Amino acid sequence: MDNRVRVLVADDHPSVRENLRYLIDAEPDLTCIATAKDGISAIQLCHELLPDVVVLDEDMPGADGLKVLKHLRRELPDVQSVMYTLDLDVCQAARTYGAAACVMKDARYEVLMRAIREAAPASYMPSELH
């Protein structure tokens, strides 16, 4: 059984989506199961695939990251969200709306990987961390 944390990445910039997919897939305990280019696609993919964690950009067409976050908290509360942004105000709003974490886009990639792991259900936590 594959016991990796299943991650969906939603960002309107193709290079960001592909870079995050590469970085996530390089981690032995994480896997990027899909990417979305806008908020509507992110919502649809979350309903179809039920990822463990969604990495959300705030500024996306269709539905911005905060709208996606609100929808997920209401409709799919087991799907955890990590907001990925350059705006501190968005981070504060995301935490208010129930994001598990907020990571600034200019942070080192290890910060994002740690936030994804911490947002994941406890069943994915390596035994030495229990």
Phi and psi in radians as a Rosetta constraint file:
Dihedral C 1 N 2 CA 2 C 2 CIRCULARHARMONIC -1.369 0.35
Dihedral N 2 CA 2 C 2 N 3 CIRCULARHARMONIC 2.026 0.35
Dihedral C 2 N 3 CA 3 C 3 CIRCULARHARMONIC -1.871 0.35
Dihedral N 3 CA 3 C 3 N 4 CIRCULARHARMONIC 0.458 0.35
Dihedral C 3 N 4 CA 4 C 4 CIRCULARHARMONIC -1.447 0.35
Dihedral N 4 CA 4 C 4 N 5 CIRCULARHARMONIC 2.662 0.35
Dihedral C 4 N 5 CA 5 C 5 CIRCULARHARMONIC -1.235 0.35
Dihedral N 5 CA 5 C 5 N 6 CIRCULARHARMONIC 2.209 0.35
Dihedral C 5 N 6 CA 6 C 6 CIRCULARHARMONIC -1.590 0.35
Dihedral N 6 CA 6 C 6 N 7 CIRCULARHARMONIC 2.062 0.35
Dihedral C 6 N 7 CA 7 C 7 CIRCULARHARMONIC -2.056 0.35
Dihedral N 7 CA 7 C 7 N 8 CIRCULARHARMONIC 2.380 0.35
Dihedral C 7 N 8 CA 8 C 8 CIRCULARHARMONIC -1.942 0.35
Dihedral N 8 CA 8 C 8 N 9 CIRCULARHARMONIC 2.346 0.35
Dihedral C 8 N 9 CA 9 C 9 CIRCULARHARMONIC -1.913 0.35
Dihedral N 9 CA 9 C 9 N 10 CIRCULARHARMONIC 2.227 0.35
Dihedral C 9 N 10 CA 10 C 10 CIRCULARHARMONIC -2.140 0.35
Dihedral N 10 CA 10 C 10 N 11 CIRCULARHARMONIC 1.973 0.35
Dihedral C 10 N 11 CA 11 C 11 CIRCULARHARMONIC -2.722 0.35
Dihedral N 11 CA 11 C 11 N 12 CIRCULARHARMONIC 2.481 0.35
Dihedral C 11 N 12 CA 12 C 12 CIRCULARHARMONIC -1.424 0.35
Dihedral N 12 CA 12 C 12 N 13 CIRCULARHARMONIC -0.120 0.35
Dihedral C 12 N 13 CA 13 C 13 CIRCULARHARMONIC -1.711 0.35
Dihedral N 13 CA 13 C 13 N 14 CIRCULARHARMONIC 2.046 0.35
Dihedral C 13 N 14 CA 14 C 14 CIRCULARHARMONIC -0.965 0.35
Dihedral N 14 CA 14 C 14 N 15 CIRCULARHARMONIC -0.689 0.35
Dihedral C 14 N 15 CA 15 C 15 CIRCULARHARMONIC -1.159 0.35
Dihedral N 15 CA 15 C 15 N 16 CIRCULARHARMONIC -0.643 0.35
Dihedral C 15 N 16 CA 16 C 16 CIRCULARHARMONIC -1.158 0.35
Dihedral N 16 CA 16 C 16 N 17 CIRCULARHARMONIC -0.801 0.35
Dihedral C 16 N 17 CA 17 C 17 CIRCULARHARMONIC -0.999 0.35
Dihedral N 17 CA 17 C 17 N 18 CIRCULARHARMONIC -0.830 0.35
Dihedral C 17 N 18 CA 18 C 18 CIRCULARHARMONIC -1.218 0.35
Dihedral N 18 CA 18 C 18 N 19 CIRCULARHARMONIC -0.670 0.35
Dihedral C 18 N 19 CA 19 C 19 CIRCULARHARMONIC -1.109 0.35
Dihedral N 19 CA 19 C 19 N 20 CIRCULARHARMONIC -0.762 0.35
Dihedral C 19 N 20 CA 20 C 20 CIRCULARHARMONIC -1.154 0.35
Dihedral N 20 CA 20 C 20 N 21 CIRCULARHARMONIC -0.694 0.35
Dihedral C 20 N 21 CA 21 C 21 CIRCULARHARMONIC -1.011 0.35
Dihedral N 21 CA 21 C 21 N 22 CIRCULARHARMONIC -0.821 0.35
Dihedral C 21 N 22 CA 22 C 22 CIRCULARHARMONIC -1.061 0.35
Dihedral N 22 CA 22 C 22 N 23 CIRCULARHARMONIC -0.835 0.35
Dihedral C 22 N 23 CA 23 C 23 CIRCULARHARMONIC -1.127 0.35
Dihedral N 23 CA 23 C 23 N 24 CIRCULARHARMONIC -0.742 0.35
Dihedral C 23 N 24 CA 24 C 24 CIRCULARHARMONIC -1.138 0.35
Dihedral N 24 CA 24 C 24 N 25 CIRCULARHARMONIC -0.815 0.35
Dihedral C 24 N 25 CA 25 C 25 CIRCULARHARMONIC -1.176 0.35
Dihedral N 25 CA 25 C 25 N 26 CIRCULARHARMONIC -0.343 0.35
Dihedral C 25 N 26 CA 26 C 26 CIRCULARHARMONIC -1.336 0.35
Dihedral N 26 CA 26 C 26 N 27 CIRCULARHARMONIC -0.251 0.35
Dihedral C 26 N 27 CA 27 C 27 CIRCULARHARMONIC -1.511 0.35
Dihedral N 27 CA 27 C 27 N 28 CIRCULARHARMONIC 2.303 0.35
Dihedral C 27 N 28 CA 28 C 28 CIRCULARHARMONIC -1.151 0.35
Dihedral N 28 CA 28 C 28 N 29 CIRCULARHARMONIC -0.396 0.35
Dihedral C 28 N 29 CA 29 C 29 CIRCULARHARMONIC -1.851 0.35
Dihedral N 29 CA 29 C 29 N 30 CIRCULARHARMONIC 0.105 0.35
Dihedral C 29 N 30 CA 30 C 30 CIRCULARHARMONIC -2.201 0.35
Dihedral N 30 CA 30 C 30 N 31 CIRCULARHARMONIC 2.647 0.35
Dihedral C 30 N 31 CA 31 C 31 CIRCULARHARMONIC -2.535 0.35
Dihedral N 31 CA 31 C 31 N 32 CIRCULARHARMONIC 2.361 0.35
Dihedral C 31 N 32 CA 32 C 32 CIRCULARHARMONIC -1.541 0.35
Dihedral N 32 CA 32 C 32 N 33 CIRCULARHARMONIC 1.939 0.35
Dihedral C 32 N 33 CA 33 C 33 CIRCULARHARMONIC -1.516 0.35
Dihedral N 33 CA 33 C 33 N 34 CIRCULARHARMONIC -0.329 0.35
Dihedral C 33 N 34 CA 34 C 34 CIRCULARHARMONIC -3.001 0.35
Dihedral N 34 CA 34 C 34 N 35 CIRCULARHARMONIC 2.839 0.35
Dihedral C 34 N 35 CA 35 C 35 CIRCULARHARMONIC -2.249 0.35
Dihedral N 35 CA 35 C 35 N 36 CIRCULARHARMONIC 2.668 0.35
Dihedral C 35 N 36 CA 36 C 36 CIRCULARHARMONIC -2.277 0.35
Dihedral N 36 CA 36 C 36 N 37 CIRCULARHARMONIC 2.451 0.35
Dihedral C 36 N 37 CA 37 C 37 CIRCULARHARMONIC -1.636 0.35
Dihedral N 37 CA 37 C 37 N 38 CIRCULARHARMONIC -0.124 0.35
Dihedral C 37 N 38 CA 38 C 38 CIRCULARHARMONIC -2.691 0.35
Dihedral N 38 CA 38 C 38 N 39 CIRCULARHARMONIC 2.973 0.35
Dihedral C 38 N 39 CA 39 C 39 CIRCULARHARMONIC -1.147 0.35
Dihedral N 39 CA 39 C 39 N 40 CIRCULARHARMONIC -0.666 0.35
Dihedral C 39 N 40 CA 40 C 40 CIRCULARHARMONIC -1.108 0.35
Dihedral N 40 CA 40 C 40 N 41 CIRCULARHARMONIC -0.797 0.35
Dihedral C 40 N 41 CA 41 C 41 CIRCULARHARMONIC -1.085 0.35
Dihedral N 41 CA 41 C 41 N 42 CIRCULARHARMONIC -0.672 0.35
Dihedral C 41 N 42 CA 42 C 42 CIRCULARHARMONIC -1.065 0.35
Dihedral N 42 CA 42 C 42 N 43 CIRCULARHARMONIC -0.783 0.35
Dihedral C 42 N 43 CA 43 C 43 CIRCULARHARMONIC -1.093 0.35
Dihedral N 43 CA 43 C 43 N 44 CIRCULARHARMONIC -0.821 0.35
Dihedral C 43 N 44 CA 44 C 44 CIRCULARHARMONIC -1.049 0.35
Dihedral N 44 CA 44 C 44 N 45 CIRCULARHARMONIC -0.805 0.35
Dihedral C 44 N 45 CA 45 C 45 CIRCULARHARMONIC -1.142 0.35
Dihedral N 45 CA 45 C 45 N 46 CIRCULARHARMONIC -0.620 0.35
Dihedral C 45 N 46 CA 46 C 46 CIRCULARHARMONIC -1.111 0.35
Dihedral N 46 CA 46 C 46 N 47 CIRCULARHARMONIC -0.722 0.35
Dihedral C 46 N 47 CA 47 C 47 CIRCULARHARMONIC -1.152 0.35
Dihedral N 47 CA 47 C 47 N 48 CIRCULARHARMONIC -0.662 0.35
Dihedral C 47 N 48 CA 48 C 48 CIRCULARHARMONIC -1.307 0.35
Dihedral N 48 CA 48 C 48 N 49 CIRCULARHARMONIC -0.766 0.35
Dihedral C 48 N 49 CA 49 C 49 CIRCULARHARMONIC -1.806 0.35
Dihedral N 49 CA 49 C 49 N 50 CIRCULARHARMONIC -0.310 0.35
Dihedral C 49 N 50 CA 50 C 50 CIRCULARHARMONIC 0.819 0.35
Dihedral N 50 CA 50 C 50 N 51 CIRCULARHARMONIC 1.111 0.35
Dihedral C 50 N 51 CA 51 C 51 CIRCULARHARMONIC -1.151 0.35
Dihedral N 51 CA 51 C 51 N 52 CIRCULARHARMONIC 2.831 0.35
Dihedral C 51 N 52 CA 52 C 52 CIRCULARHARMONIC -1.335 0.35
Dihedral N 52 CA 52 C 52 N 53 CIRCULARHARMONIC -0.708 0.35
Dihedral C 52 N 53 CA 53 C 53 CIRCULARHARMONIC -2.410 0.35
Dihedral N 53 CA 53 C 53 N 54 CIRCULARHARMONIC 2.439 0.35
Dihedral C 53 N 54 CA 54 C 54 CIRCULARHARMONIC -2.026 0.35
Dihedral N 54 CA 54 C 54 N 55 CIRCULARHARMONIC 2.247 0.35
Dihedral C 54 N 55 CA 55 C 55 CIRCULARHARMONIC -1.678 0.35
Dihedral N 55 CA 55 C 55 N 56 CIRCULARHARMONIC 2.057 0.35
Dihedral C 55 N 56 CA 56 C 56 CIRCULARHARMONIC -2.001 0.35
Dihedral N 56 CA 56 C 56 N 57 CIRCULARHARMONIC 2.201 0.35
Dihedral C 56 N 57 CA 57 C 57 CIRCULARHARMONIC -1.357 0.35
Dihedral N 57 CA 57 C 57 N 58 CIRCULARHARMONIC 2.612 0.35
Dihedral C 57 N 58 CA 58 C 58 CIRCULARHARMONIC -1.423 0.35
Dihedral N 58 CA 58 C 58 N 59 CIRCULARHARMONIC -0.757 0.35
Dihedral C 58 N 59 CA 59 C 59 CIRCULARHARMONIC -1.658 0.35
Dihedral N 59 CA 59 C 59 N 60 CIRCULARHARMONIC 1.517 0.35
Dihedral C 59 N 60 CA 60 C 60 CIRCULARHARMONIC -2.258 0.35
Dihedral N 60 CA 60 C 60 N 61 CIRCULARHARMONIC 2.629 0.35
Dihedral C 60 N 61 CA 61 C 61 CIRCULARHARMONIC -1.235 0.35
Dihedral N 61 CA 61 C 61 N 62 CIRCULARHARMONIC 2.823 0.35
Dihedral C 61 N 62 CA 62 C 62 CIRCULARHARMONIC 1.501 0.35
Dihedral N 62 CA 62 C 62 N 63 CIRCULARHARMONIC -1.150 0.35
Dihedral C 62 N 63 CA 63 C 63 CIRCULARHARMONIC -2.623 0.35
Dihedral N 63 CA 63 C 63 N 64 CIRCULARHARMONIC 2.205 0.35
Dihedral C 63 N 64 CA 64 C 64 CIRCULARHARMONIC -1.257 0.35
Dihedral N 64 CA 64 C 64 N 65 CIRCULARHARMONIC 2.991 0.35
Dihedral C 64 N 65 CA 65 C 65 CIRCULARHARMONIC -1.029 0.35
Dihedral N 65 CA 65 C 65 N 66 CIRCULARHARMONIC -0.638 0.35
Dihedral C 65 N 66 CA 66 C 66 CIRCULARHARMONIC -1.185 0.35
Dihedral N 66 CA 66 C 66 N 67 CIRCULARHARMONIC -0.655 0.35
Dihedral C 66 N 67 CA 67 C 67 CIRCULARHARMONIC -1.144 0.35
Dihedral N 67 CA 67 C 67 N 68 CIRCULARHARMONIC -0.717 0.35
Dihedral C 67 N 68 CA 68 C 68 CIRCULARHARMONIC -1.082 0.35
Dihedral N 68 CA 68 C 68 N 69 CIRCULARHARMONIC -0.800 0.35
Dihedral C 68 N 69 CA 69 C 69 CIRCULARHARMONIC -1.005 0.35
Dihedral N 69 CA 69 C 69 N 70 CIRCULARHARMONIC -0.831 0.35
Dihedral C 69 N 70 CA 70 C 70 CIRCULARHARMONIC -1.051 0.35
Dihedral N 70 CA 70 C 70 N 71 CIRCULARHARMONIC -0.741 0.35
Dihedral C 70 N 71 CA 71 C 71 CIRCULARHARMONIC -1.072 0.35
Dihedral N 71 CA 71 C 71 N 72 CIRCULARHARMONIC -0.815 0.35
Dihedral C 71 N 72 CA 72 C 72 CIRCULARHARMONIC -1.109 0.35
Dihedral N 72 CA 72 C 72 N 73 CIRCULARHARMONIC -0.713 0.35
Dihedral C 72 N 73 CA 73 C 73 CIRCULARHARMONIC -1.079 0.35
Dihedral N 73 CA 73 C 73 N 74 CIRCULARHARMONIC -0.642 0.35
Dihedral C 73 N 74 CA 74 C 74 CIRCULARHARMONIC -1.388 0.35
Dihedral N 74 CA 74 C 74 N 75 CIRCULARHARMONIC -0.799 0.35
Dihedral C 74 N 75 CA 75 C 75 CIRCULARHARMONIC -1.693 0.35
Dihedral N 75 CA 75 C 75 N 76 CIRCULARHARMONIC -0.557 0.35
Dihedral C 75 N 76 CA 76 C 76 CIRCULARHARMONIC -2.345 0.35
Dihedral N 76 CA 76 C 76 N 77 CIRCULARHARMONIC 1.188 0.35
Dihedral C 76 N 77 CA 77 C 77 CIRCULARHARMONIC -1.119 0.35
Dihedral N 77 CA 77 C 77 N 78 CIRCULARHARMONIC -0.304 0.35
Dihedral C 77 N 78 CA 78 C 78 CIRCULARHARMONIC -1.407 0.35
Dihedral N 78 CA 78 C 78 N 79 CIRCULARHARMONIC -0.266 0.35
Dihedral C 78 N 79 CA 79 C 79 CIRCULARHARMONIC -1.456 0.35
Dihedral N 79 CA 79 C 79 N 80 CIRCULARHARMONIC 2.069 0.35
Dihedral C 79 N 80 CA 80 C 80 CIRCULARHARMONIC -1.560 0.35
Dihedral N 80 CA 80 C 80 N 81 CIRCULARHARMONIC 2.610 0.35
Dihedral C 80 N 81 CA 81 C 81 CIRCULARHARMONIC -2.122 0.35
Dihedral N 81 CA 81 C 81 N 82 CIRCULARHARMONIC 2.438 0.35
Dihedral C 81 N 82 CA 82 C 82 CIRCULARHARMONIC -2.105 0.35
Dihedral N 82 CA 82 C 82 N 83 CIRCULARHARMONIC 2.000 0.35
Dihedral C 82 N 83 CA 83 C 83 CIRCULARHARMONIC -1.353 0.35
Dihedral N 83 CA 83 C 83 N 84 CIRCULARHARMONIC 2.391 0.35
Dihedral C 83 N 84 CA 84 C 84 CIRCULARHARMONIC -2.214 0.35
Dihedral N 84 CA 84 C 84 N 85 CIRCULARHARMONIC 1.846 0.35
Dihedral C 84 N 85 CA 85 C 85 CIRCULARHARMONIC -2.626 0.35
Dihedral N 85 CA 85 C 85 N 86 CIRCULARHARMONIC 2.991 0.35
Dihedral C 85 N 86 CA 86 C 86 CIRCULARHARMONIC -1.864 0.35
Dihedral N 86 CA 86 C 86 N 87 CIRCULARHARMONIC 0.029 0.35
Dihedral C 86 N 87 CA 87 C 87 CIRCULARHARMONIC -1.937 0.35
Dihedral N 87 CA 87 C 87 N 88 CIRCULARHARMONIC 2.005 0.35
Dihedral C 87 N 88 CA 88 C 88 CIRCULARHARMONIC -1.084 0.35
Dihedral N 88 CA 88 C 88 N 89 CIRCULARHARMONIC -0.590 0.35
Dihedral C 88 N 89 CA 89 C 89 CIRCULARHARMONIC -1.128 0.35
Dihedral N 89 CA 89 C 89 N 90 CIRCULARHARMONIC -0.651 0.35
Dihedral C 89 N 90 CA 90 C 90 CIRCULARHARMONIC -1.124 0.35
Dihedral N 90 CA 90 C 90 N 91 CIRCULARHARMONIC -0.708 0.35
Dihedral C 90 N 91 CA 91 C 91 CIRCULARHARMONIC -1.015 0.35
Dihedral N 91 CA 91 C 91 N 92 CIRCULARHARMONIC -0.802 0.35
Dihedral C 91 N 92 CA 92 C 92 CIRCULARHARMONIC -1.097 0.35
Dihedral N 92 CA 92 C 92 N 93 CIRCULARHARMONIC -0.790 0.35
Dihedral C 92 N 93 CA 93 C 93 CIRCULARHARMONIC -1.097 0.35
Dihedral N 93 CA 93 C 93 N 94 CIRCULARHARMONIC -0.731 0.35
Dihedral C 93 N 94 CA 94 C 94 CIRCULARHARMONIC -1.057 0.35
Dihedral N 94 CA 94 C 94 N 95 CIRCULARHARMONIC -0.741 0.35
Dihedral C 94 N 95 CA 95 C 95 CIRCULARHARMONIC -1.127 0.35
Dihedral N 95 CA 95 C 95 N 96 CIRCULARHARMONIC -0.672 0.35
Dihedral C 95 N 96 CA 96 C 96 CIRCULARHARMONIC -1.081 0.35
Dihedral N 96 CA 96 C 96 N 97 CIRCULARHARMONIC -0.662 0.35
Dihedral C 96 N 97 CA 97 C 97 CIRCULARHARMONIC -1.490 0.35
Dihedral N 97 CA 97 C 97 N 98 CIRCULARHARMONIC 0.019 0.35
Dihedral C 97 N 98 CA 98 C 98 CIRCULARHARMONIC 1.849 0.35
Dihedral N 98 CA 98 C 98 N 99 CIRCULARHARMONIC 0.243 0.35
Dihedral C 98 N 99 CA 99 C 99 CIRCULARHARMONIC -1.124 0.35
Dihedral N 99 CA 99 C 99 N 100 CIRCULARHARMONIC 2.476 0.35
Dihedral C 99 N 100 CA 100 C 100 CIRCULARHARMONIC -1.204 0.35
Dihedral N 100 CA 100 C 100 N 101 CIRCULARHARMONIC -0.530 0.35
Dihedral C 100 N 101 CA 101 C 101 CIRCULARHARMONIC -2.818 0.35
Dihedral N 101 CA 101 C 101 N 102 CIRCULARHARMONIC 2.874 0.35
Dihedral C 101 N 102 CA 102 C 102 CIRCULARHARMONIC -2.373 0.35
Dihedral N 102 CA 102 C 102 N 103 CIRCULARHARMONIC 2.268 0.35
Dihedral C 102 N 103 CA 103 C 103 CIRCULARHARMONIC -2.138 0.35
Dihedral N 103 CA 103 C 103 N 104 CIRCULARHARMONIC 2.302 0.35
Dihedral C 103 N 104 CA 104 C 104 CIRCULARHARMONIC -1.287 0.35
Dihedral N 104 CA 104 C 104 N 105 CIRCULARHARMONIC 2.440 0.35
Dihedral C 104 N 105 CA 105 C 105 CIRCULARHARMONIC -1.122 0.35
Dihedral N 105 CA 105 C 105 N 106 CIRCULARHARMONIC -0.357 0.35
Dihedral C 105 N 106 CA 106 C 106 CIRCULARHARMONIC -1.597 0.35
Dihedral N 106 CA 106 C 106 N 107 CIRCULARHARMONIC 0.096 0.35
Dihedral C 106 N 107 CA 107 C 107 CIRCULARHARMONIC -1.340 0.35
Dihedral N 107 CA 107 C 107 N 108 CIRCULARHARMONIC 2.784 0.35
Dihedral C 107 N 108 CA 108 C 108 CIRCULARHARMONIC -1.101 0.35
Dihedral N 108 CA 108 C 108 N 109 CIRCULARHARMONIC 2.603 0.35
Dihedral C 108 N 109 CA 109 C 109 CIRCULARHARMONIC -1.069 0.35
Dihedral N 109 CA 109 C 109 N 110 CIRCULARHARMONIC -0.485 0.35
Dihedral C 109 N 110 CA 110 C 110 CIRCULARHARMONIC -1.077 0.35
Dihedral N 110 CA 110 C 110 N 111 CIRCULARHARMONIC -0.529 0.35
Dihedral C 110 N 111 CA 111 C 111 CIRCULARHARMONIC -1.135 0.35
Dihedral N 111 CA 111 C 111 N 112 CIRCULARHARMONIC -0.750 0.35
Dihedral C 111 N 112 CA 112 C 112 CIRCULARHARMONIC -1.147 0.35
Dihedral N 112 CA 112 C 112 N 113 CIRCULARHARMONIC -0.759 0.35
Dihedral C 112 N 113 CA 113 C 113 CIRCULARHARMONIC -1.073 0.35
Dihedral N 113 CA 113 C 113 N 114 CIRCULARHARMONIC -0.719 0.35
Dihedral C 113 N 114 CA 114 C 114 CIRCULARHARMONIC -1.117 0.35
Dihedral N 114 CA 114 C 114 N 115 CIRCULARHARMONIC -0.737 0.35
Dihedral C 114 N 115 CA 115 C 115 CIRCULARHARMONIC -1.094 0.35
Dihedral N 115 CA 115 C 115 N 116 CIRCULARHARMONIC -0.697 0.35
Dihedral C 115 N 116 CA 116 C 116 CIRCULARHARMONIC -1.081 0.35
Dihedral N 116 CA 116 C 116 N 117 CIRCULARHARMONIC -0.830 0.35
Dihedral C 116 N 117 CA 117 C 117 CIRCULARHARMONIC -1.061 0.35
Dihedral N 117 CA 117 C 117 N 118 CIRCULARHARMONIC -0.751 0.35
Dihedral C 117 N 118 CA 118 C 118 CIRCULARHARMONIC -1.207 0.35
Dihedral N 118 CA 118 C 118 N 119 CIRCULARHARMONIC -0.492 0.35
Dihedral C 118 N 119 CA 119 C 119 CIRCULARHARMONIC -1.358 0.35
Dihedral N 119 CA 119 C 119 N 120 CIRCULARHARMONIC -0.419 0.35
Dihedral C 119 N 120 CA 120 C 120 CIRCULARHARMONIC -1.148 0.35
Dihedral N 120 CA 120 C 120 N 121 CIRCULARHARMONIC 2.695 0.35
Dihedral C 120 N 121 CA 121 C 121 CIRCULARHARMONIC -0.992 0.35
Dihedral N 121 CA 121 C 121 N 122 CIRCULARHARMONIC 2.625 0.35
Dihedral C 121 N 122 CA 122 C 122 CIRCULARHARMONIC -1.022 0.35
Dihedral N 122 CA 122 C 122 N 123 CIRCULARHARMONIC -0.446 0.35
Dihedral C 122 N 123 CA 123 C 123 CIRCULARHARMONIC -1.115 0.35
Dihedral N 123 CA 123 C 123 N 124 CIRCULARHARMONIC -0.300 0.35
Dihedral C 123 N 124 CA 124 C 124 CIRCULARHARMONIC -1.609 0.35
Dihedral N 124 CA 124 C 124 N 125 CIRCULARHARMONIC -0.137 0.35
Dihedral C 124 N 125 CA 125 C 125 CIRCULARHARMONIC -1.214 0.35
Dihedral N 125 CA 125 C 125 N 126 CIRCULARHARMONIC 2.284 0.35
Dihedral C 125 N 126 CA 126 C 126 CIRCULARHARMONIC -0.956 0.35
Dihedral N 126 CA 126 C 126 N 127 CIRCULARHARMONIC 2.528 0.35
Dihedral C 126 N 127 CA 127 C 127 CIRCULARHARMONIC -0.993 0.35
Dihedral N 127 CA 127 C 127 N 128 CIRCULARHARMONIC -0.561 0.35
Dihedral C 127 N 128 CA 128 C 128 CIRCULARHARMONIC -1.217 0.35
Dihedral N 128 CA 128 C 128 N 129 CIRCULARHARMONIC -0.205 0.35
Dihedral C 128 N 129 CA 129 C 129 CIRCULARHARMONIC -1.724 0.35
Dihedral N 129 CA 129 C 129 N 130 CIRCULARHARMONIC -0.185 0.35
